[in-house]
Amino acid sequence: MPPTKSDKNVMPVMPTVVCDERRQEYYSVGEFLGKGGFAACYRLTDGIGTSYAGKVVGKHLIKSKAHSDKLSQEICIHQKLGHKHIVKLFAAFEDTANVYLLLELCTRRSLMELLQRRKQITEPEARYFIKHLASACSYIHKQNIIHRDLKLGNLFLSDDMVLKVGDFGLATIFGDGARDKSWLCGTPNYIAPEVLAKKQHTVKLDIWAIGCVLFALLTGTPPFETRNLSISENDYNFPANVGMEARSLIKVLLSADPNDRPPAEAIPGHPFMRAFTPKKLPISCLTTQPVFPNELVSSQTGDCSQLRSLDLPNRSLTFHDYMSQLKQLLNDLLSKELPKRQLTEDDLKDPASQLLNDLLSKELPKRQLTEDDLKDPASVPVYWVSKWVDYSAKYGFAYQLCDGSFATAFSDRSSLIMDACKEHCQYRSKDDEEAFFSVKRCPKQYEKKLSLLNDFEAYMTQNLAKAGESMSREGDELARLPYLQCWIRTKSYVIFFLSNGTYQCNFLADHSKVILCPLMKAATMIDSNQVFHTYKFETLMTEGAPSELLDRLGGAYKYLKLIQDRHKMRSVPVNSQSVQQDSGVICAERGAYKYLKLIQDRHKMRSVPVNSQSVQQDSGVICAES
């Protein structure tokens, strides 16, 4: 009997150390990375510090010989493969409780999370990923293997943004007469019509899936919903923004007749694929559109009209769009009638406390929750503010993002960001005009601000500890980093709102943080020990929220309303020794004239800094925190 849906939700029991007895290798069990299908994934680290993604299948789920054979086939197929665009399987072993697959760790998650944040991507980016995918498929097809489950969630991204095909749980060997190749399998939105017709499976199943992936990357949704009729009749429509050459490639990939679909190795030769394609992509493209200078595009195409494809419709939501989504998510959660006694993370580890809570709330448990059941590590934010220092009395607000890049929101409403490698800068004027340049070839008009940014960077590097983990990133000319759009500081909180929709609330008392992402519909708490806890709002609504998180979400919600109101005024009150309370935000003034000037300029400005009890007037530093 195969595992049931309820079995799918049961997490494996994990020891602190696992052992591959045959190879005499020991691995310490680290953070929970996620779950999918009937497996969970944990970071496993060997004795020399190398980390892997450990796919763990509980033996309690292997309920029949057929299921055991299926897992064995997955391991057998995957172990045969060695290609730069395929997730590497290093080893497979078992103990009394679980089966372990030791896999290459893809730190940038998958195309599914990328598309959730971006909604749709540019044609050059799509070509970059499809070239990688076609290369992987060409290789596995030459090994007489069909993947049969190519989809965004199975296309993983390495630390340097290389696409790697993973999850060979449905893969099969083509031409193996011992096995039936006509049974229904795959993900509904990506199933080819011949699968629905229960015809023989061929490598052309994967070509169909590549067409679905390309369509989804360019439009934000797969070409077919779950209605089988649409797939059988090849019924789909292109949004207006999809170019003619992209349509041409998608149409041939989604040909109803498998024989009309090209082999994987022919895909890069299509006219769409021969247009400008970046050799690499920056990490920032996980959340924001890259920068493609005209000369890079036109040098290969000879046609600057190709830039049309870079101008995505609704490519970025507005401040008010993000605020509306965040407000709705928090309002739904905080106004919901949650269990009478809020869960804490310690409660979730204690079955007796869980049972008591279920009785008090008059709800019988469907299953026993663990901390990992609630978490969704794939939704951890890509960017957040890791350090900050308030120089707004004279210059502006300086900060560092978690990837190591430094920036300043200047008092004149402009922003300057320097990447972690200190090689590239992006400048944003008060009118939202962008400029990108090399640090070594800084235009004269930006020299003073770059000098100030370097001074702020030196101060933060020498004096402030970093908040949370950092992401090592190779800076390059295509990166477009999110910038600080609005901020508020009170005696108890510092609130940041980034241009990619990230809303961050720092709690100064214990240095914990809450980071909300409206695109992923997720909340992340970084506790005082710098440990990350990420949850989907959907999970919190159905399973309840740890009380520590719920309390902080209440504070974040309070200031969400305030920052939305302040953004309308775009005010930056000046600092002084006179302080007044204003809806929980401490606003300062410097006499009647300065206050009058503030009112006159209120509609122009973005941030809302506030005073503290200690002001260093000479340096302009109000407060610094990490």
C-alpha positions in Angstrom: 0.0 0.0 0.0 1.5 3.4 -1.0 1.8 6.2 1.6 -1.4 8.2 2.1 -1.7 12.0 2.2 -1.8 11.9 6.0 1.5 10.0 6.0 2.9 12.7 3.8 2.6 15.1 6.7 4.5 13.0 9.2 8.0 14.2 9.7 10.8 11.7 10.1 12.4 11.2 13.5 15.9 12.8 13.2 18.9 12.0 15.4 21.6 14.7 16.0 24.1 12.6 14.0 23.6 10.1 11.2 26.1 7.6 10.0 26.8 6.0 6.6 28.1 2.8 8.1 29.4 1.4 4.8 31.6 4.4 4.2 32.2 5.1 7.9 31.1 8.7 7.4 29.3 10.7 10.1 27.1 13.8 9.5 25.8 16.2 12.0 22.1 17.1 11.4 21.6 20.9 11.0 18.8 23.1 10.0 15.5 22.0 8.6 15.5 22.9 4.9 12.0 22.0 3.8 9.7 19.1 2.9 8.1 17.9 -0.3 6.5 14.7 -1.5 7.1 12.1 1.2 10.5 13.3 2.3 12.0 16.0 4.5 15.3 17.8 3.9 17.9 18.8 6.4 21.4 20.3 6.2 23.9 17.5 6.9 27.6 18.4 7.6 30.5 16.1 7.5 33.6 16.0 9.6 35.5 18.6 7.5 32.7 21.1 7.4 31.2 20.4 4.0 27.4 20.8 3.9 24.9 18.7 1.9 21.2 18.6 1.5 20.0 15.4 3.2 16.8 14.1 1.7 15.2 11.9 4.4 12.5 9.3 3.9 11.1 7.7 7.0 10.9 3.9 6.8 7.4 4.0 8.2 6.4 5.5 4.8 7.8 2.5 2.9 4.8 0.3 3.2 5.1 -2.1 0.3 7.7 -3.7 -2.0 6.5 -1.5 -4.8 7.3 1.7 -2.9 10.6 0.3 -1.8 11.4 -0.5 -5.5 10.4 3.0 -6.5 12.9 4.5 -4.0 15.6 2.1 -5.1 15.0 3.1 -8.7 15.3 6.8 -7.9 18.6 6.2 -6.2 19.9 3.9 -9.0 19.0 6.4 -11.7 20.3 9.5 -9.9 23.6 7.8 -9.0 24.3 7.3 -12.7 24.2 11.0 -13.5 27.0 13.5 -13.5 26.3 16.9 -15.2 26.8 20.5 -14.2 23.1 21.2 -14.5 21.9 18.2 -12.4 21.9 18.1 -8.6 24.7 15.7 -7.6 23.8 12.6 -5.5 26.9 11.9 -3.4 25.7 8.9 -1.5 22.6 7.0 -0.2 22.5 5.1 3.0 20.1 4.1 5.8 19.7 3.4 9.5 16.9 1.8 11.5 14.5 4.7 11.1 15.3 6.4 7.8 16.7 6.3 4.3 19.1 9.2 3.5 20.1 10.7 0.1 23.1 12.9 0.4 22.6 15.6 -2.3 24.4 18.7 -3.5 23.2 21.8 -1.5 21.5 24.4 -3.7 21.4 27.4 -1.4 19.3 29.7 -3.7 16.3 27.4 -3.5 14.4 26.9 -6.8 12.7 28.7 -9.7 9.4 28.3 -7.8 10.5 30.7 -5.0 12.2 33.0 -7.6 8.9 33.4 -9.6 6.9 33.8 -6.4 9.0 36.9 -5.6 9.4 38.2 -9.1 6.0 37.2 -10.6 7.6 37.1 -14.1 11.1 37.5 -15.4 12.7 39.1 -18.5 13.5 37.2 -21.7 17.3 37.3 -21.2 16.8 35.6 -17.8 14.4 33.1 -19.2 16.9 32.2 -22.0 19.6 31.8 -19.3 17.6 29.2 -17.3 16.2 27.4 -20.4 19.7 26.9 -21.8 20.7 25.2 -18.5 17.5 23.1 -18.5 17.9 22.0 -22.1 21.5 21.1 -21.5 20.5 18.9 -18.5 17.6 17.2 -20.5 19.8 16.6 -23.5 22.3 14.7 -21.2 19.7 12.6 -19.3 17.9 11.7 -22.6 21.1 10.4 -24.0 21.3 8.2 -20.9 17.8 6.8 -21.9 16.3 8.5 -18.9 13.0 10.5 -18.8 12.6 12.8 -15.8 8.8 13.0 -16.0 8.4 15.7 -13.3 10.2 18.8 -14.6 8.6 21.8 -12.9 9.7 25.1 -11.2 10.0 23.5 -7.8 12.4 20.8 -9.1 14.7 23.2 -10.8 17.1 24.3 -8.1 19.6 27.1 -8.0 23.2 26.9 -6.8 25.0 29.6 -4.8 26.2 31.2 -8.0 22.7 30.9 -9.7 23.4 27.9 -11.9 20.2 25.9 -12.6 20.3 22.2 -11.5 17.6 19.6 -12.2 16.7 17.6 -9.1 14.2 15.1 -7.7 14.3 12.0 -9.8 11.5 10.3 -7.9 9.4 9.8 -11.0 12.2 9.3 -13.4 12.3 6.1 -15.5 14.6 4.4 -18.0 13.3 4.7 -21.5 13.0 1.4 -23.4 13.0 -0.7 -20.3 10.4 -3.3 -21.2 10.2 -4.6 -17.7 8.4 -1.6 -16.5 5.1 0.0 -17.6 5.6 3.5 -19.1 2.0 4.5 -19.7 0.8 5.2 -16.1 -0.4 8.6 -15.1 2.3 10.6 -13.3 3.6 14.1 -13.0 2.4 17.5 -11.8 -1.1 18.5 -13.2 0.0 21.8 -14.7 2.9 20.2 -16.5 1.4 16.9 -17.7 1.7 16.3 -21.5 -1.5 15.3 -23.4 -0.1 11.8 -24.2 0.2 11.1 -20.5 -3.5 11.9 -20.1 -4.2 9.6 -23.0 -2.2 6.9 -21.3 0.1 6.5 -24.2 3.7 5.3 -24.1 6.0 7.7 -22.3 9.0 9.1 -24.3 11.6 11.8 -23.7 9.2 14.2 -25.4 7.3 14.4 -22.1 10.2 16.5 -20.7 10.2 18.7 -23.8 6.5 19.6 -23.1 7.5 20.4 -19.5 10.3 22.7 -20.8 7.6 24.6 -22.7 5.4 24.9 -19.6 8.4 26.2 -17.6 9.3 28.8 -20.2 5.7 30.0 -20.4 5.5 30.3 -16.6 8.8 32.2 -16.4 7.6 34.8 -18.9 4.0 35.2 -17.8 4.0 34.2 -14.1 1.6 31.2 -14.5 1.7 27.8 -16.3 -0.1 27.7 -19.7 -2.6 25.2 -18.4 -4.6 25.0 -15.3 -5.6 21.7 -13.8 -8.4 21.2 -16.3 -7.4 18.1 -18.3 -9.6 19.3 -21.2 -7.4 22.4 -21.8 -4.2 20.2 -22.0 -5.9 17.7 -24.3 -7.1 20.4 -26.6 -3.9 22.4 -26.4 -5.9 25.4 -25.3 -3.8 28.2 -23.9 -3.4 32.0 -24.6 -0.4 34.3 -24.6 -0.4 37.6 -22.7 0.4 40.6 -24.8 3.9 41.1 -23.4 5.3 37.8 -24.7 7.4 38.4 -27.8 6.8 36.7 -31.2 10.0 34.6 -31.1 9.2 33.4 -27.5 5.7 32.5 -28.7 7.2 30.5 -31.6 9.5 28.5 -29.3 6.7 27.8 -26.8 4.3 26.7 -29.5 6.8 24.1 -30.9 7.6 22.9 -27.4 3.9 22.5 -26.6 3.1 20.7 -29.9 0.2 18.3 -29.3 2.0 15.6 -31.3 5.1 14.6 -29.5 6.9 13.9 -32.8 6.6 17.6 -33.6 8.5 18.7 -30.5 12.3 19.3 -30.9 14.9 17.3 -29.1 16.5 19.0 -26.1 19.8 19.7 -27.9 18.0 21.6 -30.6 16.3 24.1 -28.3 19.3 26.5 -28.0 19.3 26.9 -31.8 15.9 28.4 -31.9 15.9 32.2 -32.9 14.5 33.1 -29.5 17.4 31.4 -27.7 20.0 33.1 -30.0 19.2 36.6 -28.7 21.2 38.2 -25.8 21.7 35.9 -22.9 23.8 36.9 -19.8 26.7 34.6 -19.0 25.7 34.8 -15.3 23.0 36.3 -13.2 23.4 38.2 -9.9 21.8 36.9 -6.7 19.7 40.0 -6.7 17.6 38.6 -9.5 16.0 36.3 -6.9 14.0 39.4 -5.9 14.6 42.3 -8.3 15.0 42.6 -12.1 18.6 42.8 -13.2 20.2 45.6 -15.1 20.9 44.9 -18.8 22.8 47.8 -20.4 21.9 48.7 -24.0 25.3 47.8 -25.3 25.1 44.3 -23.9 21.9 43.6 -25.6 22.6 45.3 -28.9 26.1 43.9 -29.3 24.7 40.4 -29.9 21.4 41.2 -31.5 22.2 44.3 -33.5 18.7 45.4 -32.7 18.1 47.7 -29.7 14.4 47.0 -30.0 15.2 43.8 -28.0 15.0 46.1 -24.9 11.3 45.9 -25.3 11.4 42.5 -23.6 13.0 44.0 -20.6 10.2 46.4 -19.9 7.9 44.1 -18.0 4.3 45.1 -17.4 3.7 45.5 -13.7 7.2 44.2 -13.1 7.3 45.7 -9.6 4.4 46.3 -7.3 4.0 49.8 -5.8 4.5 50.8 -2.2 0.7 50.8 -1.8 0.3 47.4 -3.4 2.8 45.9 -0.9 1.2 47.7 2.1 -2.2 46.6 1.1 -1.1 42.9 0.9 0.8 43.1 4.2 -2.1 44.8 6.0 -4.5 42.1 4.7 -2.2 39.2 5.8 -1.7 40.6 9.3 -5.3 41.6 9.7 -6.5 38.2 8.7 -4.1 36.5 11.2 -4.5 38.8 14.1 -8.3 39.1 13.9 -8.7 35.3 13.6 -10.0 33.5 16.6 -6.9 31.6 17.4 -6.6 28.8 20.0 -7.5 30.0 23.5 -3.9 29.5 24.7 -1.2 30.5 22.2 1.4 27.9 21.3 5.0 28.5 22.0 7.8 26.7 20.2 8.6 24.7 23.4 4.9 23.7 23.5 5.1 22.3 20.0 7.9 20.0 21.1 5.9 18.7 24.1 3.1 16.2 23.2 1.4 16.6 26.5 1.2 20.4 26.2 -0.1 19.9 22.6 -2.8 17.6 23.8 -3.9 20.1 26.5 -4.0 22.9 24.0 -6.2 20.8 21.7 -8.6 20.0 24.6 -8.8 23.7 25.6 -9.5 24.8 22.1 -12.0 21.9 21.6 -10.3 20.8 18.5 -8.9 17.3 18.1 -5.5 17.2 16.5 -5.1 15.8 13.0 -1.4 15.1 13.8 1.2 15.9 16.3 3.0 19.2 15.5 6.7 19.8 15.7 8.5 23.0 15.2 9.6 21.9 11.7 6.0 21.2 10.8 5.2 24.8 11.1 8.3 26.3 9.4 8.8 27.1 5.7 12.6 27.7 5.2 12.1 28.2 1.5 10.4 31.5 2.2 13.3 33.0 4.2 13.8 36.6 2.9 16.6 37.2 0.4 17.4 40.7 1.7 17.0 42.4 5.0 18.8 45.2 6.9 21.6 43.7 9.0 23.2 47.0 10.3 22.2 50.6 10.4 23.4 53.9 11.7 21.4 57.1 11.8 23.3 60.1 10.5 20.1 62.0 9.5 21.0 65.1 11.5 23.6 65.9 8.8 23.7 63.4 6.0 21.1 60.6 6.0 20.5 57.0 7.1 23.2 54.5 6.4 22.6 50.7 6.5 24.0 47.4 5.4 22.0 44.6 3.7 22.5 41.0 4.7 24.5 40.2 1.5 27.2 42.7 2.6 26.2 45.6 0.4 26.2 49.1 2.0 23.9 52.0 1.2 22.8 55.4 2.4 19.4 57.1 2.1 20.6 60.7 1.9 18.7 63.6 3.3 18.1 64.9 -0.2 16.0 61.8 -0.9 18.6 60.2 -3.1 20.1 56.7 -2.4 23.5 55.2 -3.2 24.2 51.4 -2.9 27.6 49.8 -3.1 27.8 46.0 -3.6 29.5 43.7 -1.1 32.6 43.4 -3.3 32.9 47.2 -3.5 33.1 47.1 -7.2 29.7 48.4 -8.5 27.3 51.2 -7.4 23.7 52.0 -8.1 22.4 55.5 -7.5 18.8 56.5 -7.3 17.8 60.2 -7.5 15.0 61.8 -5.6 13.0 61.5 -8.9 13.6 57.7 -9.0 16.0 57.9 -11.9 18.7 55.2 -11.8 22.4 55.2 -12.6 24.8 52.3 -12.4 28.6 52.7 -12.4 31.9 51.1 -11.4 33.5 52.3 -8.1 36.7 52.8 -10.0 35.1 55.0 -12.6 32.7 57.0 -10.4 31.2 60.0 -12.2 32.2 63.3 -10.7 28.7 64.2 -9.6 28.6 61.1 -7.3 32.1 61.3 -5.8 31.1 63.2 -2.6 28.3 60.8 -1.8 30.5 57.7 -2.6 33.1 59.2 -0.2 30.5 59.5 2.5 29.2 56.0 1.9 32.7 54.7 2.3 33.0 56.5 5.6 29.7 55.1 6.8 30.8 51.6 5.7 34.0 51.9 7.6 32.2 52.9 10.8 29.7 50.1 10.6 32.3 47.5 9.8 34.5 48.5 12.8 31.7 49.1 15.3 28.7 47.0 14.6 28.1 43.3 14.7 26.1 41.8 11.8 22.5 40.7 12.3 21.9 37.1 11.3 23.6 35.1 8.6 25.2 36.7 5.6 24.9 35.6 2.0 28.2 35.4 0.1 27.6 37.0 -3.3 29.8 37.7 -6.2 29.0 41.3 -7.3 28.6 42.0 -10.9 27.4 44.6 -13.3 23.9 43.2 -13.7 22.8 43.4 -10.1 20.0 45.7 -9.0 19.7 45.7 -5.2 16.6 46.7 -3.3 16.9 50.1 -1.6 15.4 51.5 1.6 12.2 53.2 0.7 10.9 54.3 4.1 11.9 54.0 7.7 10.8 54.9 11.2 12.6 54.8 14.5 11.1 54.9 18.0 12.4 54.2 21.5 11.4 50.5 21.1 11.4 49.7 17.4 13.1 50.5 14.1 11.0 49.9 11.0 12.4 49.4 7.5 10.5 49.1 4.2 12.6 48.0 1.2 11.7 48.6 -2.4 11.1 44.8 -3.1 8.3 44.7 -0.5 10.3 43.5 2.5 8.9 45.0 5.7 11.3 44.6 8.7 10.6 45.5 12.4 13.7 45.5 14.7 12.8 45.2 18.4 15.5 47.2 20.3 15.0 45.6 23.7 16.2 42.1 22.8 17.5 42.7 19.2 15.0 40.3 17.7 13.5 41.0 14.3 10.4 40.3 12.3 10.6 40.3 8.5 7.4 40.1 6.4 7.3 39.3 2.7 3.9 40.0 1.0 5.0 38.1 -2.1 5.9 34.9 -0.3 3.1 35.5 2.2 5.5 34.6 4.9 6.8 35.9 8.3 10.4 35.4 9.5 11.4 36.0 13.1 15.2 36.3 13.9 15.4 35.7 17.6 17.9 37.2 20.0 20.3 34.3 19.3 20.2 35.1 15.5 18.2 31.9 14.8 15.7 32.2 11.9 12.1 30.9 12.2 10.1 31.3 8.9 6.4 30.6 8.6 3.8 30.9 5.9 0.8 32.9 7.0 -1.4 30.1 5.7 0.2 27.7 8.2 -0.1 30.2 11.1 -3.8 30.6 10.3 -4.6 26.9 10.4 -2.1 25.7 13.0 -1.8 28.7 15.3 1.2 31.0 15.9 3.9 30.7 18.6 3.0 33.4 21.1 6.5 35.0 20.8 5.9 35.6 17.1 2.3 36.7 17.5 3.3 39.4 20.0 5.8 40.8 17.6 3.4 40.6 14.6 1.1 42.8 16.7 3.8 45.4 17.0 4.7 45.2 13.3 1.0 45.6 12.4 0.7 48.8 14.6 3.6 50.4 12.7 2.5 49.1 9.4 -0.4 51.5 9.5 1.8 54.3 10.6 4.5 53.9 8.0 1.7 53.8 5.3 0.4 57.1 6.6 3.9 58.6 6.8 4.8 57.5 3.3 1.9 59.6 2.0 3.4 62.7 3.8 7.0 61.6 2.9 8.2 63.5 5.9 11.6 63.6 7.5 11.4 65.5 10.8 14.7 67.0 11.9 16.4 66.2 15.2 16.6 68.4 18.2 16.5 68.4 22.0 12.8 68.8 22.0 10.9 65.6 21.6 7.2 64.9 21.4 5.2 61.6 21.2 3.3 61.0 18.0 1.3 57.8 17.7 4.2 55.9 19.3 6.8 57.5 17.1 9.1 60.1 18.7 9.3 63.1 16.4 11.7 66.0 17.0 11.7 69.7 16.1 14.2 72.5 16.1 12.0 75.5 16.8 9.0 77.0 15.0 10.9 77.9 11.8 12.3 74.3 11.4 8.9 72.9 12.1 7.2 75.2 9.6 9.9 74.1 7.0 9.1 70.5 7.9 5.4 71.0 7.1 6.2 72.7 3.8 8.5 69.8 2.7 6.5 67.0 4.3 5.0 65.8 1.0 8.5 65.5 -0.6 10.3 63.3 1.9 10.5 59.6 2.4 11.8 58.6 5.9 10.7 59.4 9.3 13.7 59.4 11.6 13.3 60.3 15.2 15.4 61.6 18.0 17.0 59.7 20.9 18.2 60.9 24.3 21.8 61.0 23.1 22.7 63.1 20.0 26.3 63.6 18.8 25.7 66.9 17.0 29.2 67.2 15.6 29.2 63.8 13.8 25.5 63.7 13.1 25.2 60.2 14.5 22.0 59.7 16.4 22.0 55.9 16.9 23.5 52.8 15.5 22.3 49.2 15.8 22.9 45.8 14.3 
